[in-house]
Amino acid sequence: MKLGVLTFFSLGIFLLSACGSTPTEVAPVNDAPAEPAQAPEPTEMPAEATTPPEPVEESMPFELTSTAFAEGETIPEKYSCKGEDISPPLTWGDPPAGTQSFTLIMDDPDAPVGTWDHWLLFNIPSGKRGLEEDLPITGKNQDPDAIFVGYNSWGRADYGGPCPPSGTHRYFFKLYALDTTISLLPGADKAQIEAEMEEHILAEAELMGTFSK
């Protein structure tokens, strides 16, 4: 009798234990190998904005030119005694540093009596880069921008155009860059001007044209 009760009691405890227990869920194991982490795509850095260099203005060489005629060409008749007898336009480039004034001499070395002076200008301001056609006569001492005019071989303080008696002559326009201004008054002759220029010439530019009657 006691054995039957004990057996019945043990069986009840077993049944109660089985009903009260909750099965534990086991997470499935993923046996697949983990994929390696990919490196991030490289970020393209924006290109730095580059500023184009400022254009450098090239200085013109110290050369004497004219829009009326080129080196060695015939001087148009309008600038001669057969035409209007007015001075031609002239232009030039930048002179050397230290230039204080320019002197211009136009002469004819082929004249029968020797070199003939046609046009003498001095104390041309250093900032000028040309002379207009039919340059007006200037040369007043009180004008700081005046261009002084010397006496040519006709004894006149003005421009005298080509006027050869015969044949073809050469006419040289010679521009001098000086490191000083000339102390002479308007009306000086070429010998006086050249004496003042001595040892003060920084550079020289030349243009030659021809003419025949």
Helices and strands as residue ranges (DSSP letters): H 2-20, E 64-65, G 77-79, E 90-92, E 101-108, E 116-125, E 130-131, E 148-149, E 168-178, H 190-197, E 201-212
